[in-house]
Amino acid sequence: MNKLVLVAVSSVFILAGCANTDQTTTSQLNELSNKVDTLSNQVSALQSSQAKMSDKLNQTADSVTAAQEEAQRANERIDNIAQSYTK
């Protein structure tokens, strides 16, 4: 019976010691949490920036394709005009 009471009392003290968190541990945890939040915000901003750049790149590629097609049509017209003079 005495051993059982001793084990119970020891368990209470051990659990109480585990339940108390150290102030420095709490402040370190808060600091790390703030850093994680900051990094998450930076990652979100970079992802947004990357998406915008990707959209601009796609628009530029479309513009280049349109310009190439227009240049090709212009060259064909010039060739047709040149052929009409030689005939």
C-alpha positions in Angstrom: 0.0 0.0 0.0 2.8 2.4 0.9 4.5 1.6 -2.4 1.3 2.4 -4.3 1.0 5.8 -2.6 4.6 6.5 -3.2 4.2 5.7 -6.9 1.1 7.8 -7.1 2.7 10.8 -5.4 5.8 10.5 -7.6 3.7 10.3 -10.7 1.8 13.5 -9.7 5.1 15.4 -9.2 6.5 14.1 -12.5 3.4 15.1 -14.4 3.3 18.4 -12.7 6.9 19.0 -13.7 6.2 18.1 -17.3 3.1 20.4 -17.4 5.1 23.5 -16.4 6.7 25.0 -19.4 9.8 27.1 -19.1 9.5 30.8 -20.0 12.5 30.7 -22.4 11.0 27.6 -24.1 7.8 29.5 -24.6 9.5 32.6 -26.0 11.6 30.5 -28.3 8.6 28.7 -29.5 6.8 32.0 -30.2 9.9 33.3 -32.0 10.1 30.2 -34.2 6.4 30.4 -34.9 6.8 34.1 -36.0 9.6 33.1 -38.2 7.5 30.3 -39.8 4.7 32.8 -40.4 7.2 35.3 -42.0 8.6 32.6 -44.2 5.2 31.4 -45.2 4.3 35.0 -46.2 7.5 35.3 -48.3 6.8 32.0 -50.0 3.2 33.1 -50.8 4.6 36.4 -52.2 7.2 34.5 -54.3 4.5 32.1 -55.7 2.3 35.1 -56.6 5.3 36.8 -58.3 6.2 33.6 -60.2 2.6 33.2 -61.4 2.6 36.8 -62.7 5.9 36.3 -64.5 4.6 33.1 -66.0 1.6 34.9 -67.3 3.7 37.7 -68.8 6.0 35.1 -70.4 3.0 33.4 -72.0 1.7 36.8 -73.2 5.2 37.5 -74.7 5.3 34.2 -76.4 1.9 34.8 -77.9 3.0 38.3 -79.1 6.2 36.8 -80.6 4.2 34.2 -82.5 1.8 36.8 -83.8 4.7 39.0 -84.9 6.3 36.1 -86.7 3.1 35.3 -88.5 2.6 38.9 -89.5 6.2 39.1 -90.8 5.7 36.0 -92.8 2.5 37.4 -94.4 4.3 40.7 -95.1 7.2 38.8 -96.8 4.7 36.8 -98.9 3.0 40.1 -100.0 6.4 41.6 -100.9 7.3 38.5 -102.8 4.0 38.7 -104.8 4.6 42.3 -105.6 8.2 41.6 -106.7 7.0 38.7 -108.9 4.3 40.9 -110.5 7.0 43.4 -111.6 9.2 40.7 -113.2 6.4 39.2 -115.3 
